[in-house]
Amino acid sequence: MLSVKVLLVPGGHVMTMAFAIGLSIEEIKHHLASELEVPLEVLQLYLNVVEEKQSLMELGIRPHSSTQMEMSSSDPTSYPLRLLRPPEHDNMPDVITVRVQKGTEVVVEIERSHQKKPFLGGYRHRLTGAEYHNAAVQTLPKKRPDRGVLVHSLGTQTAELKSKLQQCSVDMSTQMTGIGCYVSCVNDKLVTPVKYVTADEYHGRRLDAVICLQSYVRRWLAQEEVEQLRRERARRLAWFDLQERKCKEEKEAQLRERRRRWMNPQTREDFNLLYHALEKWRNEEEEQINCSLRGAERKAALCALLEQEMEFIAAIGRHQINVEAINQDKIIRNFLNKTAAAHQWRSATGRLFEMDSVPDVRARALKEIYDDISKFLVDQQERRHFLEKLRNTVMEHECQLVWDIIDLIDREMDLMGRDVKDHNLEGLRKRICTLFLQYIRTPAFNPKVIKLLKVKPYDLQHDMFFCHGCQRYLWSADFGSSTTGCRSRRCRNCTSLDNVARPRDDNSVYQNILRRLRTDEHRLNPETSIPFLLQVDDIRYLIEKVWSSCSALNGSRDIYNLVFARWDVQEDWSPWNCILLSKEEISAHTQVEHIHKAYETTFIQWVEQKHSMARQHFSKNPVIAKNLGL
């Protein structure tokens, strides 16, 4: 037999029970479950790390000894652990004396206490169950004075408190100077009685002080909160001012750019903008004439308007010819510089190396000759020297082009011998430059140009198409493309000429919208492809036909202030997942996470109808149809 003390957790009650040494942990749990009237499944015993099949003897517990276990409930709400019989109703004596007579008498007294004593601190070994108390509670076993034996009980951990007065005898009484006794009064103090303060008054004053402190603290917190709100408001207003100033500067930059393009057009888009402005002016003048004049006066005013329009067109045409000549000269110079450039590369140390091959030297010599014969304002002796140098260079080959160049050289030298003026020889000299440039662009005479040719001659027959406007066979790059899958029947030059003659549309604004759309989508998703498949005509169709050239929210019709954005910011941009907004509305729309919570149902249905129109139009393209799932 052995004694087992069971500590009920978390109640802290202790049960002392005797069990046979051969019982297993599972049998002990059955007995405890029946004693406490709780199911077996909710009982949890803590005695080192044991298995339920092990017996107490297998755990190393000796007979006639004692051990301690902790027991808790896995469901304390439904099945709490509590003693069925309170400790005060237990009649078991506190001290049990066992006498064993064998040779000499041995008395063992065991004290049993029902009083709950707090654990004063210590540690318990998780494997062996040994307890180690703190140094403050390491007390020796008590010794009974009447019997002279050691008594082991929980009381050995209880500290005994003793009270002892620390006041000396001098302070306990008051002595005055009298006969035969002198008491010095040097250290005496005169104490004036004041008003007696009751406990309620004292606590009331403390409460008033606490309320005062709380008021100051709350005022400080309120001031900090207001200051934070003021800073946020100032920051928000500054952000609004920055956005407004940025939009204003962007509009001013666009106006300056348009004005520059009107005053000094350099590209084909600039001239289209100029013709568009001319067409807009003509329509306004014609409308004013039709509203104010009738009969013969109206016809005369229309004729004068037509003549004025013809003068404007002639002036634009002359300026376009000059610009094309300047641009053509820049293109030629750039081409010759590329052909004459040496091979360059950098070493592992970062040093730049250059190498001239035989084709590089040949291309550089031809470029120098072209630069010399392009100088028209030189004396005759120097001009003859340039022509002789050109003759010696081209005579290395025999072909019709070389014979034509030599014939023009002989003709110019003959005319210079007859003292013909230089301005009369300008046309002949330009013909020589043109033929020699054709000579330079021939790979047989200049092998370096084969890397700069846009089209290889043997590939032309497989990539040529017929233009129904100019009636010529041209390369496929000279034709425009569309997402509808149909190639244009006219080349780019014929399309541009038809635009100048009739509609005079300006597509530069749509080109800017497409360029910004591609930049934004590439920043959000570098793998997106649909914005790069669309052309300017497709963006124009979306803006004019689908979205009616106005913002979807405020209805603004300023085409220079409209941009495309994603309808659902979580999905990639596409014609069926887009919305046309002004630049001021973009920042607010991109922050919308749930469309159905931010917009009304009628507006969402209207936008979805626009998406259906775009889906039906762009479904003709097989590449985009894959993204549609058709």
C-alpha positions as CSV (number, residue, x, y, z in Angstrom):
1,M,0.0,0.0,0.0
2,L,1.0,3.7,-0.5
3,S,-0.6,7.1,0.0
4,V,-1.4,9.2,-3.0
5,K,-2.2,12.9,-2.7
6,V,-4.3,14.2,-5.6
7,L,-4.3,17.9,-6.2
8,L,-7.4,19.1,-8.0
9,V,-6.5,21.8,-10.5
10,P,-7.5,24.6,-10.6
11,G,-9.5,24.4,-7.3
12,G,-6.4,23.6,-5.3
13,H,-8.2,21.0,-3.1
14,V,-6.1,17.9,-2.0
15,M,-7.4,14.4,-1.8
16,T,-5.4,11.8,0.2
17,M,-6.2,8.2,-0.7
18,A,-4.5,4.8,-0.2
19,F,-4.0,2.5,-3.2
20,A,-2.4,-0.9,-3.7
21,I,1.2,-0.7,-5.1
22,G,0.2,-2.9,-8.1
23,L,-2.6,-0.7,-9.5
24,S,-2.1,0.9,-12.9
25,I,-2.7,4.5,-13.8
26,E,-5.9,3.5,-15.7
27,E,-7.4,1.7,-12.7
28,I,-6.6,4.7,-10.5
29,K,-8.4,7.0,-13.0
30,H,-11.5,4.6,-12.9
31,H,-11.5,4.9,-9.1
32,L,-11.2,8.7,-9.1
33,A,-13.8,9.1,-11.8
34,S,-16.3,7.1,-9.6
35,E,-15.4,9.1,-6.5
36,L,-15.8,12.5,-8.2
37,E,-18.8,11.4,-10.3
38,V,-17.3,12.6,-13.6
39,P,-16.7,10.7,-16.9
40,L,-13.4,8.9,-17.3
41,E,-12.7,10.7,-20.6
42,V,-12.4,14.2,-19.1
43,L,-9.9,13.2,-16.3
44,Q,-6.2,14.1,-16.9
45,L,-3.5,13.0,-14.5
46,Y,0.0,14.6,-14.4
47,L,2.7,12.4,-12.9
48,N,5.9,12.8,-15.0
49,V,5.5,11.2,-18.4
50,V,3.6,7.9,-17.9
51,E,1.3,5.6,-19.8
52,E,-2.0,4.4,-18.6
53,K,-1.0,0.7,-18.7
54,Q,2.0,1.3,-16.3
55,S,1.6,0.4,-12.6
56,L,2.7,2.5,-9.6
57,M,5.6,0.0,-8.9
58,E,6.8,0.4,-12.5
59,L,7.0,4.1,-12.0
60,G,9.6,3.6,-9.2
61,I,7.3,4.3,-6.2
62,R,8.3,2.2,-3.2
63,P,5.7,0.5,-0.9
64,H,4.6,2.4,2.3
65,S,5.6,5.7,0.7
66,S,3.7,8.6,-0.6
67,T,3.4,10.4,-3.9
68,Q,1.6,13.4,-5.3
69,M,-0.4,13.8,-8.5
70,E,-2.2,16.6,-10.2
71,M,-5.6,16.0,-11.8
72,S,-7.6,18.4,-14.0
73,S,-10.7,18.2,-16.3
74,S,-10.5,18.6,-20.0
75,D,-14.0,20.2,-19.9
76,P,-14.1,22.3,-16.7
77,T,-17.3,24.0,-17.8
78,S,-19.4,20.9,-18.0
79,Y,-17.5,18.7,-15.6
80,P,-15.7,20.7,-12.9
81,L,-13.6,18.9,-10.3
82,R,-14.8,19.5,-6.8
83,L,-14.8,17.5,-3.5
84,L,-18.1,15.8,-2.8
85,R,-17.4,16.0,1.0
86,P,-16.1,19.2,2.5
87,P,-12.9,19.0,4.6
88,E,-14.6,20.2,7.8
89,H,-16.9,17.1,7.7
90,D,-13.9,14.8,7.5
91,N,-13.5,13.0,10.9
92,M,-10.1,11.5,10.1
93,P,-7.6,12.7,12.8
94,D,-4.8,15.0,11.8
95,V,-2.2,12.7,13.3
96,I,-2.1,9.0,12.7
97,T,0.3,7.0,14.9
98,V,1.4,3.6,13.6
99,R,3.3,1.4,16.1
100,V,5.4,-1.5,14.8
101,Q,6.8,-3.8,17.5
102,K,9.9,-5.6,16.2
103,G,12.8,-5.5,18.6
104,T,12.5,-1.9,19.5
105,E,9.5,0.3,19.3
106,V,9.4,2.7,16.3
107,V,6.8,5.4,16.3
108,V,6.0,7.2,13.0
109,E,3.5,10.0,13.2
110,I,2.0,11.4,10.1
111,E,0.3,14.8,10.3
112,R,-2.6,15.3,7.9
113,S,-4.0,18.8,7.4
114,H,-7.1,19.8,5.6
115,Q,-6.2,23.5,5.6
116,K,-5.3,24.9,2.2
117,K,-1.9,26.4,2.3
118,P,-0.4,28.5,-0.5
119,F,2.6,27.2,-2.4
120,L,5.4,29.6,-1.4
121,G,7.5,29.0,-4.5
122,G,9.8,26.5,-6.0
123,Y,10.3,24.1,-8.8
124,R,9.3,20.5,-9.6
125,H,11.2,18.1,-11.8
126,R,9.0,17.1,-14.7
127,L,10.5,13.6,-15.0
128,T,11.1,12.5,-11.4
129,G,8.5,14.7,-9.7
130,A,11.0,15.9,-7.1
131,E,10.2,19.3,-5.6
132,Y,12.8,22.0,-5.0
133,H,11.7,24.9,-2.9
134,N,13.1,28.4,-2.8
135,A,15.7,29.3,-0.2
136,A,13.2,31.3,1.8
137,V,11.0,28.2,2.4
138,Q,13.7,25.6,3.1
139,T,12.6,24.9,6.7
140,L,13.5,21.9,8.8
141,P,11.0,19.3,9.9
142,K,9.1,20.2,13.1
143,K,9.9,18.4,16.3
144,R,7.2,17.7,18.8
145,P,8.5,18.6,22.3
146,D,6.3,16.2,24.2
147,R,7.4,13.1,22.3
148,G,10.7,14.1,20.7
149,V,9.9,12.8,17.3
150,L,10.0,14.5,13.8
151,V,6.6,15.4,12.3
152,H,6.5,15.9,8.5
153,S,3.6,18.1,7.4
154,L,2.9,20.9,5.0
155,G,3.3,23.3,8.0
156,T,7.1,23.2,7.5
157,Q,6.6,25.6,4.6
158,T,4.6,28.1,6.6
159,A,6.6,31.0,8.0
160,E,5.8,32.0,11.6
161,L,5.1,35.7,11.9
162,K,6.1,37.6,15.1
163,S,5.3,41.2,16.1
164,K,7.8,43.2,18.1
165,L,7.5,46.9,19.1
166,Q,10.4,49.1,18.0
167,Q,9.4,52.2,20.0
168,C,11.9,53.1,22.8
169,S,10.9,54.0,26.4
170,V,11.8,57.7,25.9
171,D,9.2,58.2,23.2
172,M,6.5,56.3,25.1
173,S,6.1,59.1,27.8
174,T,6.4,62.8,28.2
175,Q,8.6,64.3,30.9
176,M,8.7,67.9,32.0
177,T,11.3,69.9,34.1
178,G,10.7,69.5,37.8
179,I,12.4,69.4,41.2
180,G,15.5,67.5,40.8
181,C,15.0,66.9,37.1
182,Y,16.0,69.2,34.2
183,V,14.9,68.5,30.7
184,S,16.4,70.7,27.9
185,C,14.0,72.6,25.7
186,V,16.4,73.5,23.0
187,N,14.9,71.0,20.5
188,D,11.3,71.7,21.5
189,K,9.0,73.0,18.8
190,L,6.0,75.2,19.1
191,V,3.1,73.5,17.3
192,T,0.0,75.5,16.4
193,P,-3.1,73.5,16.0
194,V,-4.8,73.8,12.6
195,K,-8.2,72.8,11.4
196,Y,-8.8,69.1,11.6
197,V,-9.2,67.4,8.2
198,T,-11.5,64.5,8.1
199,A,-11.0,61.5,5.8
200,D,-13.9,62.5,3.6
201,E,-12.4,66.0,3.1
202,Y,-8.9,64.5,2.4
203,H,-10.2,62.0,-0.2
204,G,-12.4,64.7,-1.7
205,R,-9.4,67.0,-2.1
206,R,-7.5,64.1,-3.7
207,L,-10.4,63.4,-6.1
208,D,-10.5,67.1,-7.1
209,A,-6.7,67.0,-7.8
210,V,-7.1,63.8,-9.9
211,I,-10.0,65.5,-11.9
212,C,-7.8,68.5,-12.5
213,L,-4.9,66.4,-13.7
214,Q,-7.3,64.5,-16.0
215,S,-8.7,67.7,-17.4
216,Y,-5.2,69.0,-18.3
217,V,-4.2,65.6,-19.8
218,R,-7.4,65.4,-21.8
219,R,-6.9,69.0,-23.0
220,W,-3.4,68.1,-24.1
221,L,-4.6,65.0,-25.9
222,A,-7.3,67.0,-27.6
223,Q,-4.8,69.6,-28.7
224,E,-2.6,66.9,-30.1
225,E,-5.5,65.3,-32.0
226,V,-6.6,68.7,-33.4
227,E,-3.0,69.5,-34.4
228,Q,-2.8,66.1,-36.1
229,L,-6.0,66.7,-38.0
230,R,-4.8,70.2,-38.9
231,R,-1.5,68.8,-40.3
232,E,-3.4,66.1,-42.3
233,R,-5.8,68.8,-43.6
234,A,-2.9,71.0,-44.7
235,R,-1.2,68.0,-46.3
236,R,-4.3,67.1,-48.1
237,L,-4.9,70.6,-49.3
238,A,-1.3,70.8,-50.4
239,W,-1.7,67.6,-52.4
240,F,-4.9,69.0,-54.0
241,D,-3.0,72.2,-54.9
242,L,-0.1,70.1,-56.3
243,Q,-2.5,68.0,-58.4
244,E,-4.3,71.1,-59.7
245,R,-1.1,72.9,-60.5
246,K,0.2,69.8,-62.2
247,C,-2.9,69.5,-64.4
248,K,-2.7,73.2,-65.2
249,E,0.9,73.0,-66.1
250,E,0.2,69.9,-68.2
251,K,-2.6,71.7,-70.1
252,E,-0.4,74.7,-70.6
253,A,2.4,72.5,-71.9
254,Q,-0.1,70.9,-74.3
255,L,-1.2,74.3,-75.6
256,R,2.4,75.4,-76.0
257,E,3.2,72.2,-77.9
258,R,0.2,72.6,-80.2
259,R,1.1,76.3,-80.8
260,R,4.7,75.3,-81.6
261,R,3.5,72.6,-84.0
262,W,1.2,75.1,-85.7
263,M,4.0,77.7,-86.1
264,N,6.8,75.4,-87.1
265,P,5.5,72.0,-88.2
266,Q,8.2,69.4,-88.7
267,T,6.5,66.0,-89.0
268,R,3.6,64.5,-90.8
269,E,1.5,64.7,-87.6
270,D,2.3,68.4,-87.3
271,F,1.0,69.1,-90.8
272,N,-2.1,67.0,-90.1
273,L,-2.7,69.2,-87.1
274,L,-2.3,72.3,-89.3
275,Y,-4.7,71.0,-92.0
276,H,-7.2,70.1,-89.2
277,A,-7.0,73.7,-87.9
278,L,-7.5,74.9,-91.5
279,E,-10.6,72.7,-91.9
280,K,-12.0,73.9,-88.6
281,W,-11.5,77.5,-89.6
282,R,-13.1,76.9,-93.0
283,N,-16.2,75.3,-91.5
284,E,-16.6,78.2,-89.1
285,E,-16.3,80.7,-91.9
286,E,-18.7,78.8,-94.1
287,E,-21.3,78.5,-91.3
288,Q,-21.0,82.2,-90.7
289,I,-21.5,83.0,-94.4
290,N,-24.5,80.7,-94.7
291,C,-26.1,82.3,-91.6
292,S,-25.6,85.9,-92.6
293,L,-25.6,86.1,-96.4
294,R,-28.0,85.1,-99.2
295,G,-28.0,84.8,-103.0
296,A,-25.2,86.3,-105.0
297,E,-23.4,87.8,-101.9
298,R,-23.2,84.3,-100.4
299,K,-21.7,82.8,-103.6
300,A,-19.2,85.7,-103.8
301,A,-18.2,85.2,-100.1
302,L,-17.8,81.4,-100.7
303,C,-15.6,82.0,-103.7
304,A,-13.4,84.4,-101.7
305,L,-13.2,81.8,-98.9
306,L,-12.2,79.2,-101.4
307,E,-9.4,81.4,-102.8
308,Q,-8.2,82.2,-99.3
309,E,-8.2,78.5,-98.4
310,M,-6.2,77.7,-101.6
311,E,-3.6,80.3,-100.6
312,F,-3.3,78.7,-97.1
313,I,-2.9,75.2,-98.7
314,A,-0.2,76.5,-101.1
315,A,1.7,78.1,-98.2
316,I,1.5,74.9,-96.1
317,G,2.6,72.9,-99.1
318,R,5.7,75.1,-99.7
319,H,6.6,74.8,-96.1
320,Q,6.1,71.1,-96.2
321,I,8.5,70.7,-99.2
322,N,11.2,72.7,-97.4
323,V,10.8,70.6,-94.2
324,E,10.9,67.4,-96.2
325,A,14.1,68.5,-97.9
326,I,15.7,69.3,-94.5
327,N,14.5,66.0,-93.0
328,Q,15.8,64.1,-96.0
329,D,19.2,65.6,-95.7
330,K,19.3,64.7,-92.0
331,I,18.3,61.1,-92.9
332,I,21.1,60.9,-95.5
333,R,23.7,62.2,-93.1
334,N,22.6,59.9,-90.3
335,F,22.7,56.9,-92.8
336,L,26.2,57.8,-93.9
337,N,27.5,58.2,-90.3
338,K,26.2,54.8,-89.4
339,T,27.9,53.2,-92.5
340,A,31.2,54.9,-91.7
341,A,31.2,54.0,-88.0
342,A,33.8,51.6,-86.7
343,H,33.1,48.5,-84.6
344,Q,33.2,49.3,-80.9
345,W,33.2,47.2,-77.8
346,R,34.2,47.4,-74.2
347,S,36.7,45.2,-72.4
348,A,36.3,43.6,-69.0
349,T,38.0,46.6,-67.5
350,G,35.5,49.0,-69.1
351,R,38.0,50.4,-71.7
352,L,36.4,51.2,-75.1
353,F,38.0,49.6,-78.2
354,E,37.4,50.5,-81.8
355,M,38.4,48.5,-84.9
356,D,38.2,49.4,-88.6
357,S,37.6,46.6,-91.1
358,V,38.0,46.8,-94.9
359,P,34.2,47.6,-95.4
360,D,34.5,50.3,-92.7
361,V,37.4,52.0,-94.5
362,R,35.5,51.7,-97.9
363,A,32.3,53.2,-96.4
364,R,34.2,56.1,-94.7
365,A,36.0,56.9,-98.0
366,L,32.6,57.0,-99.9
367,K,31.1,59.3,-97.2
368,E,34.0,61.7,-97.5
369,I,33.5,61.8,-101.3
370,Y,29.8,62.5,-100.9
371,D,30.5,65.3,-98.4
372,D,32.9,66.9,-100.9
373,I,30.6,66.7,-104.0
374,S,27.7,68.1,-101.8
375,K,29.6,71.4,-101.4
376,F,28.2,73.6,-104.2
377,L,29.8,77.0,-103.1
378,V,33.4,76.2,-104.0
379,D,35.8,77.4,-106.7
380,Q,36.1,75.6,-110.0
381,Q,39.6,74.2,-109.3
382,E,38.5,72.5,-106.1
383,R,35.2,71.3,-107.7
384,R,37.2,69.7,-110.5
385,H,39.4,68.0,-108.0
386,F,36.3,66.5,-106.2
387,L,34.8,65.3,-109.6
388,E,38.1,63.6,-110.6
389,K,38.2,61.9,-107.2
390,L,34.6,60.7,-107.7
391,R,35.4,59.4,-111.3
392,N,38.4,57.4,-110.1
393,T,36.3,55.8,-107.3
394,V,33.3,54.7,-109.4
395,M,35.4,53.5,-112.4
396,E,36.4,50.4,-110.3
397,H,33.1,48.9,-111.3
398,E,31.2,48.7,-114.6
399,C,27.4,49.0,-114.7
400,Q,24.8,51.4,-116.0
401,L,24.8,53.4,-112.8
402,V,28.5,54.0,-113.0
403,W,28.2,55.1,-116.7
404,D,25.5,57.6,-115.8
405,I,27.6,59.1,-113.1
406,I,30.6,59.4,-115.3
407,D,28.4,61.0,-118.1
408,L,27.1,63.6,-115.6
409,I,30.6,64.3,-114.4
410,D,31.9,65.0,-118.0
411,R,28.9,67.2,-118.6
412,E,29.5,69.4,-115.5
413,M,33.2,69.8,-116.3
414,D,32.4,70.8,-119.8
415,L,29.8,73.4,-118.6
416,M,32.3,74.8,-116.1
417,G,34.8,75.1,-118.9
418,R,32.3,77.3,-120.7
419,D,31.9,79.6,-117.6
420,V,28.3,78.6,-116.9
421,K,27.1,80.2,-113.6
422,D,26.8,78.1,-110.5
423,H,23.1,78.5,-110.0
424,N,22.5,77.0,-113.5
425,L,24.6,74.0,-112.5
426,E,22.7,73.3,-109.2
427,G,20.3,70.8,-110.8
428,L,23.1,68.9,-112.5
429,R,25.0,68.7,-109.2
430,K,22.0,67.4,-107.3
431,R,21.6,64.7,-109.9
432,I,25.2,63.6,-109.4
433,C,24.7,63.5,-105.6
434,T,21.5,61.5,-106.0
435,L,23.2,58.9,-108.3
436,F,26.2,58.6,-106.1
437,L,24.0,58.1,-103.0
438,Q,22.3,55.3,-104.9
439,Y,25.8,54.0,-105.6
440,I,26.6,54.1,-101.9
441,R,23.4,52.2,-101.0
442,T,24.3,49.3,-103.3
443,P,25.7,46.4,-101.3
444,A,27.9,45.3,-104.3
445,F,29.8,48.7,-104.1
446,N,29.5,49.3,-100.3
447,P,29.2,46.0,-98.3
448,K,28.7,47.9,-95.0
449,V,25.2,49.0,-96.0
450,I,23.8,45.4,-96.1
451,K,23.3,45.6,-92.3
452,L,21.3,48.9,-92.6
453,L,18.9,48.0,-95.4
454,K,15.3,47.8,-94.2
455,V,14.4,45.1,-96.8
456,K,16.6,42.4,-98.2
457,P,16.2,42.3,-102.0
458,Y,15.5,38.5,-102.2
459,D,12.7,38.8,-99.6
460,L,10.7,41.5,-101.5
461,Q,8.8,39.0,-103.6
462,H,7.3,37.3,-100.6
463,D,6.2,40.4,-98.7
464,M,4.8,42.8,-101.4
465,F,1.2,44.0,-101.6
466,F,-0.7,46.1,-104.2
467,C,-1.9,49.6,-103.3
468,H,-5.2,50.5,-104.9
469,G,-4.5,54.2,-104.4
470,C,-1.2,54.8,-106.2
471,Q,-1.4,51.5,-108.2
472,R,2.0,50.3,-107.0
473,Y,3.4,47.2,-105.3
474,L,4.9,48.1,-101.9
475,W,6.3,46.5,-98.9
476,S,3.9,45.4,-96.2
477,A,5.4,47.9,-93.7
478,D,4.0,50.7,-96.0
479,F,0.4,49.6,-95.2
480,G,-1.5,50.3,-92.1
481,S,-2.8,47.5,-89.9
482,S,-6.0,47.2,-87.8
483,T,-7.3,45.0,-85.0
484,T,-10.2,44.0,-87.3
485,G,-7.8,41.6,-89.1
486,C,-8.2,43.3,-92.5
487,R,-5.2,44.9,-94.2
488,S,-5.7,48.4,-95.6
489,R,-6.2,48.6,-99.4
490,R,-4.2,51.8,-99.6
491,C,-0.7,52.6,-98.4
492,R,0.2,55.1,-95.7
493,N,1.1,57.8,-98.2
494,C,-2.2,57.5,-100.0
495,T,-4.1,57.5,-96.7
496,S,-2.3,60.6,-95.6
497,L,-3.0,62.3,-98.9
498,D,-6.7,61.4,-98.7
499,N,-6.8,62.8,-95.2
500,V,-5.3,66.1,-96.3
501,A,-7.7,66.3,-99.2
502,R,-11.0,65.5,-97.5
503,P,-11.5,64.8,-93.8
504,R,-8.4,66.5,-92.5
505,D,-8.4,64.7,-89.2
506,D,-5.8,65.1,-86.5
507,N,-4.9,61.8,-84.8
508,S,-2.1,63.1,-82.6
509,V,-4.4,63.4,-79.6
510,Y,-5.5,59.8,-80.0
511,Q,-1.8,58.8,-80.4
512,N,-1.0,60.5,-77.1
513,I,-3.9,58.7,-75.3
514,L,-2.7,55.3,-76.7
515,R,0.9,56.1,-75.7
516,R,-0.1,56.9,-72.1
517,L,-2.3,53.8,-72.0
518,R,0.6,51.6,-73.0
519,T,2.9,53.2,-70.5
520,D,0.5,52.8,-67.6
521,E,-0.4,49.2,-68.5
522,H,3.3,48.2,-68.9
523,R,4.0,49.6,-65.5
524,L,1.2,47.7,-63.9
525,N,1.7,44.4,-65.8
526,P,4.7,44.0,-68.1
527,E,3.2,40.9,-69.8
528,T,0.0,42.6,-71.0
529,S,-0.5,42.5,-74.8
530,I,-3.9,43.9,-75.8
531,P,-2.9,47.7,-75.5
532,F,0.0,47.0,-77.9
533,L,-2.2,45.3,-80.4
534,L,-4.5,48.3,-80.8
535,Q,-3.8,51.1,-83.3
536,V,-4.7,54.7,-83.3
537,D,-7.8,54.1,-85.4
538,D,-9.0,51.5,-82.8
539,I,-8.5,54.1,-79.9
540,R,-10.4,56.6,-82.0
541,Y,-13.3,54.2,-82.5
542,L,-13.5,53.5,-78.8
543,I,-13.5,57.2,-77.9
544,E,-15.9,58.4,-80.6
545,K,-18.2,55.5,-81.2
546,V,-18.3,53.7,-77.8
547,W,-17.8,56.4,-75.3
548,S,-19.1,59.4,-77.4
549,S,-15.9,61.4,-76.8
550,C,-16.9,62.4,-73.2
551,S,-16.0,61.4,-69.7
552,A,-18.1,58.6,-68.2
553,L,-18.5,60.5,-64.9
554,N,-18.7,64.3,-65.4
555,G,-19.4,64.3,-69.2
556,S,-16.4,66.5,-70.0
557,R,-15.7,66.7,-73.8
558,D,-12.2,68.1,-73.6
559,I,-10.4,65.4,-75.7
560,Y,-7.0,66.6,-74.5
561,N,-8.0,65.9,-70.9
562,L,-9.4,62.4,-71.4
563,V,-7.5,59.2,-70.6
564,F,-8.4,55.5,-70.5
565,A,-8.3,53.5,-67.2
566,R,-9.3,50.0,-66.0
567,W,-12.9,49.5,-65.1
568,D,-11.9,46.7,-62.7
569,V,-8.5,47.6,-61.3
570,Q,-7.8,43.9,-60.4
571,E,-8.0,42.8,-64.1
572,D,-5.8,43.8,-67.1
573,W,-7.0,46.6,-69.4
574,S,-9.0,45.6,-72.5
575,P,-11.7,47.3,-74.6
576,W,-14.3,45.4,-72.5
577,N,-12.6,46.4,-69.2
578,C,-12.0,50.1,-69.6
579,I,-13.6,53.5,-68.8
580,L,-13.0,56.9,-70.3
581,L,-12.3,59.5,-67.6
582,S,-10.8,62.9,-67.1
583,K,-7.3,63.2,-65.6
584,E,-8.7,64.6,-62.4
585,E,-11.0,61.5,-61.9
586,I,-8.3,58.9,-62.5
587,S,-6.7,59.0,-59.1
588,A,-10.1,58.5,-57.3
589,H,-11.3,55.7,-59.6
590,T,-8.0,53.7,-59.2
591,Q,-8.6,53.5,-55.5
592,V,-12.0,51.8,-55.8
593,E,-11.7,48.2,-54.8
594,H,-15.4,47.1,-55.0
595,I,-17.2,48.6,-58.1
596,H,-20.7,47.5,-56.9
597,K,-20.2,49.4,-53.6
598,A,-18.8,52.6,-55.2
599,Y,-21.2,53.1,-58.2
600,E,-24.9,52.8,-58.6
601,T,-26.5,49.9,-60.4
602,T,-27.8,52.0,-63.4
603,F,-24.3,53.4,-64.0
604,I,-22.7,49.9,-63.8
605,Q,-25.3,48.6,-66.3
606,W,-24.6,51.5,-68.7
607,V,-20.8,50.8,-68.5
608,E,-21.4,47.1,-69.2
609,Q,-23.4,48.0,-72.2
610,K,-20.4,50.0,-73.6
611,H,-18.2,46.9,-72.9
612,S,-20.6,44.7,-74.9
613,M,-20.3,47.1,-77.9
614,A,-16.5,47.0,-77.7
615,R,-16.5,43.2,-77.3
616,Q,-18.6,42.8,-80.4
617,H,-16.4,45.1,-82.5
618,F,-13.0,43.7,-81.5
619,S,-14.0,40.1,-81.6
620,K,-13.2,40.0,-85.3
621,N,-9.5,39.9,-84.5
622,P,-8.3,36.3,-83.9
623,V,-5.6,37.3,-81.4
624,I,-8.0,39.3,-79.3
625,A,-10.7,36.6,-79.7
626,K,-8.5,34.3,-77.7
627,N,-8.6,36.6,-74.7
628,L,-12.4,36.8,-75.2
629,G,-12.6,33.0,-74.9
630,L,-14.4,32.7,-78.3
